[in-house]
Amino acid sequence: PPAKSPVLGFPQPPPLLPTQPALRQRRGAAMATAAKGGEKPALRKPVFVKVDQLKPGTCGHTLTVKVVSANPVPARGRAGGGGPAVGSRPARIAECLVGDETGVIVFTARNEQVDMLMPGNTAILRNARIDMFKGSMRLAVDKWGRVEVTEPASFAVKEDNNLSLVEYELVNVPE
């Protein structure tokens, strides 16, 4: 039978798996041995996708795009007083039309991303995700992703295939 807890006589829970500090210590030891041997932990190679391969609700995309246009979204207070904290500056947001040789999509740029994504620039978007806004797809890079401006790409943007103009509707399928 399980041992009785000194508090209220309830049985003690079974022992847990290794604690977070123990896991961290083991992981740190593995990293240290890898560092001594001169080898780094293996990183996953990025798989570059094209704009026409993007699907709703997906994330972790890496793609090279050209910026076609950038339109700043005016800052406005939220209803219900849910605005930014006192003393913080409001987030700058711009909607940029970005694309490659397969199509274009609206990219929501935030704060310093707005300065990077000027019309005509070529950028690499790492760990990008697809957000749904009013039934249409928007590309975004959050704090876990990266936006890098790179040298101009040689492809011509196919502007007549705009994935953000396609409206999606969630359909429940009865079983």
ABEGO torsion letter per residue (X at the ends): XBBBBABGGBBBBBBBBBBAAAAAAAAAAAAAAAAAAGBBBBBBBBBBBBAAABBBGBBGBBBBBBBABBBBBBBBBBBGGABBBBGBBBBBBBBBBBBBAAEBBBBBBBEAAAAABBBGBBBBBBGBBBBBBGGBBBBBBBAABBBBBBBBBABBBBAABBAAABBBBBBBBBX
